[in-house]
Amino acid sequence: MSRAVVADSSHRIEVHYTVAEPVSGIRSFTDQHVLTLIEREHYEEAFTAAGCTVYYVAGAPVFFAGIRAGGPAV
């Protein structure tokens, strides 16, 4: 079973597992993942701060490419 909650700029996923094994029996545990939701402009600012020209390629998945001046030709 899982549950996801969006709060501020994060997406928190909580997953509950139940495992049954012949020798050790039944046990359960919870696993949590926190994913940060980052806006497009933040990605672009990071590339620019690294000295790169940023290119945004729309589609699924979203793709960013940064090329630093004097870097290899693409």
Number of C-alpha atoms within 10 A of each C-alpha: 8 11 10 13 11 13 10 8 11 14 15 16 15 16 14 12 12 10 10 10 8 6 6 8 8 10 10 9 9 11 10 13 12 13 12 13 12 10 9 11 9 10 14 19 13 13 19 15 10 12 13 18 14 17 13 13 11 9 7 6 7 9 10 14 12 16 17 14 10 7 8 7 7 4
